[in-house]
Structure formats: C-alpha cells, structure tokens
Amino acid sequence: MRSTGLQSSAPHPGGNHSHQIAPADDRWINVQEVCARTDRHRATIYRMIADGHFPAGKLRRGRRTWWLSTVLAWMDEESDAPPT
C-alpha cells in the first residue's frame, strides 16, 4: 500500500474543497489528464516540475504519471496560497 501523507479524511484546513478522493479511488493519471485538471499546458507542467513548483510524478513504462491524489493535493495547496 502506498502512503503519501497527502490524503486525509479530515476536512482541508484551508476550507471546503472538493478535491479530496477516497484512497480506493486513487489512480495513476497521465499528463493529458493533469493538464485538463489543472488547466495548464503540458510545457507549463514540465517547466513547473523543473522549477520545483509541481510534483514530479513517476516514470512508468517510459511515460510520466502522477497519482490523482497528489495532483489534487497540489491543486488545493495552490488555491490556498496567497497571491504573489
């Protein structure tokens, strides 16, 4: 079993976000789904990874993938961050 420390059954401390999923619903997602969920272009995602501002995910069978829960947790953190 995989544990990321990012999932919790408790409400998100920053407010009522709908980005949490049950651990049983977690799955690997590809860059196309990451782009669709984050509303960012593929190049932007990879640039953010290089800059340390987005989870790197994992190479599986030559393709980069992410746990859905990791991307959703990043989205929650991003929405709670104060504007720069």
VEXBADREN-81364 format. One record per residue: residue in three letters; residue number from 0; x, y, z of N, C-alpha, C in turn. Coordinates in steps of 0.001 Angstrom, whole numbers. Atoms other than C-alpha are relative to their C-alpha. Layout:
% VEXBADREN-81364
PANU; ALA; NUM; X; Y; Z; X; Y; Z; X; Y; Z $
...
% end
This chain:
% VEXBADREN-81364
PANU; MET; 0; 843; -1181; 0; 0; 0; 0; 885; 1241; 0 $
PANU; ARG; 1; -765; -1224; 158; 1229; 3487; -854; -539; 1055; 952 $
PANU; SER; 2; 398; -1099; -872; 1198; 6349; 1604; 778; 1244; -396 $
PANU; THR; 3; -668; -1235; 386; 1929; 9918; 535; -44; 1044; 1097 $
PANU; GLY; 4; 151; -1013; -1030; 870; 11758; 3659; -866; 1156; -474 $
PANU; LEU; 5; 796; -1093; 547; -1288; 13941; 1401; -1498; -235; 147 $
PANU; GLN; 6; 1420; 296; -96; -4589; 12183; 1927; -438; 27; 1455 $
PANU; SER; 7; 533; -49; -1337; -6756; 12696; 4930; -1506; -36; -91 $
PANU; SER; 8; 1455; -12; -15; -10334; 12041; 5828; -524; 1268; 659 $
PANU; ALA; 9; 399; -1256; -629; -10386; 15319; 7762; -195; 1070; -1064 $
PANU; PRO; 10; 179; -1096; 964; -11622; 18453; 6007; 1309; 739; -226 $
PANU; HIS; 11; -1203; -770; 335; -8959; 20526; 4290; 49; 1221; 899 $
PANU; PRO; 12; -77; -1127; -930; -7675; 23166; 6723; -268; 1356; -631 $
PANU; GLY; 13; 189; -1282; 647; -7951; 25927; 4134; -1437; 291; -387 $
PANU; GLY; 14; 1384; -237; 380; -11664; 25494; 3535; -644; -1255; -531 $
PANU; ASN; 15; 761; 1134; 498; -14222; 23262; 1920; 313; -216; -1470 $
PANU; HIS; 16; -393; 287; 1374; -12522; 21925; -1220; -550; -1345; -415 $
PANU; SER; 17; 550; 1255; 502; -13925; 19186; -3401; 1061; -869; -641 $
PANU; HIS; 18; -1066; 728; 660; -10521; 17858; -4448; 411; -1271; 708 $
PANU; GLN; 19; -403; 1202; -705; -10313; 15035; -1933; -727; -1202; -565 $
PANU; ILE; 20; 584; 1243; 482; -10909; 11471; -3007; 275; -1092; 1016 $
PANU; ALA; 21; -233; 1152; -861; -11200; 8194; -1182; 1239; -739; -486 $
PANU; PRO; 22; -1207; 728; 419; -7950; 6189; -1185; -293; -1090; -1028 $
PANU; ALA; 23; 343; 1063; 956; -9720; 3400; -3082; -221; 551; -1409 $
PANU; ASP; 24; 237; -628; 1306; -10464; 5873; -5906; 1268; 594; -606 $
PANU; ASP; 25; -1247; -547; 510; -6840; 6968; -6281; 484; -856; -1172 $
PANU; ARG; 26; -491; 715; 1186; -5246; 6058; -9609; 1092; 820; -650 $
PANU; TRP; 27; -1021; -701; 777; -2372; 6931; -11925; -687; 804; -1098 $
PANU; ILE; 28; 518; -804; 1110; -3112; 9758; -14371; 1175; 461; -855 $
PANU; ASN; 29; -1054; -418; 929; -1155; 10877; -17426; 15; 1528; -123 $
PANU; VAL; 30; -180; -1449; 116; -8; 14345; -18448; -1223; 671; -633 $
PANU; GLN; 31; 1196; -607; 604; -3117; 14928; -20578; -1062; 268; 1060 $
PANU; GLU; 32; 995; -222; -1049; -5354; 14477; -17551; 480; 1053; 994 $
PANU; VAL; 33; -546; -1043; -873; -3033; 16595; -15403; -277; 1374; -607 $
PANU; CYS; 34; 247; -1277; 678; -3306; 19382; -17990; -1476; 378; 66 $
PANU; ALA; 35; 1435; -281; -29; -7092; 19083; -18107; -451; 415; 1401 $
PANU; ARG; 36; 417; -299; -1371; -7468; 19110; -14322; 566; 1320; 514 $
PANU; THR; 37; -648; -1216; -512; -5033; 21978; -13687; -209; 1203; -915 $
PANU; ASP; 38; 198; -1050; 1010; -5952; 24000; -16797; 1330; 664; -354 $
PANU; ARG; 39; -1325; -481; 398; -2269; 24302; -17679; 499; -827; -1170 $
PANU; HIS; 40; -562; 657; 1174; -405; 23431; -20859; 1092; -981; 431 $
PANU; ARG; 41; -1021; 1009; -268; 1920; 20415; -20962; 1375; 632; 273 $
PANU; ALA; 42; -1306; -650; -179; 5004; 22641; -21344; 67; 726; 1338 $
PANU; THR; 43; 43; -693; -1285; 3927; 24658; -18308; 169; -983; 1140 $
PANU; ILE; 44; -129; 1033; -1033; 3568; 21496; -16223; 1461; -420; 132 $
PANU; TYR; 45; -1392; 447; -54; 7074; 20323; -17165; 943; 1112; 466 $
PANU; ARG; 46; -807; -1121; -486; 8534; 23795; -16550; -172; 146; 1519 $
PANU; MET; 47; 254; -87; -1439; 6890; 23864; -13118; 700; -1138; 750 $
PANU; ILE; 48; -734; 1114; -612; 8375; 20429; -12359; 1473; 371; 109 $
PANU; ALA; 49; -1422; -373; 11; 11837; 21684; -13342; 305; 1080; 1038 $
PANU; ASP; 50; -185; -1087; -965; 11370; 24747; -11119; -343; -421; 1432 $
PANU; GLY; 51; 358; 495; -1323; 10185; 22592; -8192; -1354; 476; 493 $
PANU; HIS; 52; 1312; -529; -387; 6644; 24029; -8228; -1152; -949; -294 $
PANU; PHE; 53; 1034; 994; 286; 4777; 20881; -9263; 589; -1368; 288 $
PANU; PRO; 54; -514; 1348; -283; 5081; 17232; -8183; 574; -651; -1260 $
PANU; ALA; 55; -687; 597; 1151; 7474; 15320; -10437; -691; -1240; -532 $
PANU; GLY; 56; 625; 1227; 458; 5342; 12208; -10631; 1036; -1112; -108 $
PANU; LYS; 57; -874; 1159; 130; 6948; 8954; -11699; -4; -473; -1443 $
PANU; LEU; 58; -64; 597; 1332; 8167; 7471; -14952; -436; -1450; 101 $
PANU; ARG; 59; 506; 1369; 56; 6196; 4308; -15648; -95; -395; -1468 $
PANU; ARG; 60; -10; 472; 1391; 6846; 2412; -18877; 345; 1126; -975 $
PANU; GLY; 61; -467; -1073; 866; 8587; 5457; -20306; -895; 1227; -56 $
PANU; ARG; 62; 921; -1148; -19; 5725; 7854; -19553; -122; 534; 1421 $
PANU; ARG; 63; 148; -616; -1314; 5376; 10321; -16695; -1457; -93; 422 $
PANU; THR; 64; 1343; 117; -556; 2374; 9655; -14479; 11; 551; 1424 $
PANU; TRP; 65; 178; -541; -1344; 1032; 11061; -11231; -1143; -740; 672 $
PANU; TRP; 66; 1165; 449; -739; -1201; 9765; -8501; -1013; 1142; -34 $
PANU; LEU; 67; 1056; -1006; 30; -4507; 11598; -8826; -32; 774; 1316 $
PANU; SER; 68; 39; -670; -1311; -4437; 12355; -5083; 1116; 1038; 147 $
PANU; THR; 69; -1111; -939; -78; -1045; 14062; -5448; -319; 1284; -759 $
PANU; VAL; 70; 365; -1171; 808; -2312; 16380; -8197; -1110; 788; 691 $
PANU; LEU; 71; 1088; -691; -688; -5500; 17161; -6265; 500; 729; 1245 $
PANU; ALA; 72; -577; -664; -1169; -3491; 17941; -3125; 772; 1249; -422 $
PANU; TRP; 73; -722; -1169; 501; -1250; 20271; -5149; -996; 1101; -366 $
PANU; MET; 74; 1010; -986; 384; -4365; 21989; -6535; -578; 694; 1231 $
PANU; ASP; 75; 502; -598; -1235; -5698; 22516; -3001; 1015; 965; 595 $
PANU; GLU; 76; -1041; -874; -522; -2369; 23952; -1851; 109; 1266; -835 $
PANU; GLU; 77; -95; -1145; 927; -2251; 26212; -4915; -1158; 968; 237 $
PANU; SER; 78; 1151; -869; -194; -5756; 27535; -4271; 26; 705; 1363 $
PANU; ASP; 79; -112; -614; -1322; -4888; 28259; -619; 1140; 996; 100 $
PANU; ALA; 80; -1174; -876; -41; -1676; 30125; -1451; -419; 1455; -206 $
PANU; PRO; 81; 326; -1409; 209; -1793; 33896; -1124; 520; 468; -1368 $
PANU; PRO; 82; -466; -501; 1312; -1469; 35813; -4419; 1402; 572; 127 $
PANU; THR; 83; -1368; -528; -14; 2093; 36755; -5334; 92; 1295; -752 $
% end
